[in-house]
Amino acid sequence: MTDFEGTMAAGTGVGMGDGTRAVRAGLPEPVKHEPTLPGPVFAAHFHLPGDITGPYTYGRDDNPTWTHLERAIGELEAPGAGAGGDGASDAGGSRADVETLVFASGMAAISAVLFSQLRAGDTVVLPDDGYQALPLVREQLTAYGIEVRTAPTAGDAQLGVLDGAKLLWIETPSNPGLDVCDVRRLADAAHAQGTLVAVDNTLATPLGQRPLELGADFSVASGTKMLTGHGDILLGYVACRDAELTASVRRWRKIVGAIPGPMEAWLAHRSLATLQLRAERQNANALALAEALRACGEVTGLRYPGLPDDPSYEVASRQMRRYGCVVSFTLPSRTRAERFLGALRLVDDATSFGGVRSTAERRGRWGGDAVPEGFIRLSAGSEDPDDLVADVLRALDETAG
């Protein structure tokens, strides 16, 4: 094995680009006649004679397939990833300075952080414009005797309700409004008073934004979306640099059993290899769509953090390396929005985002987001940009009036 192969197998090497890191992330050292990425390990238990030693004991605690995926995500989430470091890792973890835990879904990962860190009498700060399941989380937190404060993402408004909080939960860009807050500013203010910081990094992915590098204690995401990109698995993860915090999240995962299946974990790792390619095309398509929608008279409230005139652009350009695949805008009415969605040929009317096939939906149909009835969230896929833009403009034109 060459020095280069050894470095790549162990983890993130010096000066490597995002594509190289995504393709090689989490792979074990090459073994003659063995596959590059070992297949999924299906096991409820492992041989365990004598003393309890070794990394794998029972299938609810750890699995070799999780290990490879957790290492891979840790290498992508690590501060300074691609710019140095030996990338050494141990079984059950990821890079030496970042440990990642995978979960059955994004909500399982979110819940693990919140409910492992908060106790009755604590205070948590949530965004009031975040993922639509957060109000359900708020109800449960309140039922457990935890005070919940909320504030908008834009303008770093959460700073105004931070005093005395045990945990600050940030979602940036916000879903579906696409507002962006200054993670480093919020993290510095939180840490100055002993508050933990978690960032939902679902929309950005580790190739668009690295919350741990910006000062967050936890980077949390739904792997269901762009990270895996094919709309065929549910997955979540938590990345953290603090061993004690990680241990508490791991304990919660063990208690509630919110673990991914080995097949889902393997499929997720396989999909990481194309993350950079998908991100480049989907981000470019999102920008092309946003620029095209600017000229459409019926479109209002257009948002995309990568547009220079977007309210979030200044902050996003400082902390994000890519602006994401999601564009949001509003049509005059519910009926108008539904006609538009029905006329699309290359864009599926479906929830979620981040897949290789473009999707769009009228978010008001779920009733959980404070958005107008004609609000559209559109996730750009990997189609040819000219085809995608033409389809969206055609659908708008044909259904106008």
Secondary structure, DSSP 4 states (H G I P E B T S, - for coil): --HHHHHHHHS--TT--HHHHHHHTTPPPP-TTS-SSPPP---SB----SS--SS-SBTTT--HHHHHHHHHHHHHHSTTTTSS----B-TTS-BTT-EEEEESSHHHHHHHHHHHH--TT-EEEEETTS-TTHHHHHHHHHHTT-EEEEE-SGGGGGGGG-TT-SEEEEESS-TTT-----HHHHHHHHHHTT-EEEEE-TTT-TTT--TTTTT-SEEEEETTTTTT-SS----EEEEES-HHHHHHHHHHHHHHT-PPPHHHHHHHHHHHTTHHHHHHHHHHHHHHHHHHHTT-TT-EEEE-TTSTTSTTHHHHHHH-SS--SEEEEE-SSHHHHHHHHHH-SSSEE-S----SS-EEEEGGGGS-S---TTEEEEE--SS-HHHHHHHHHHHHHHT--
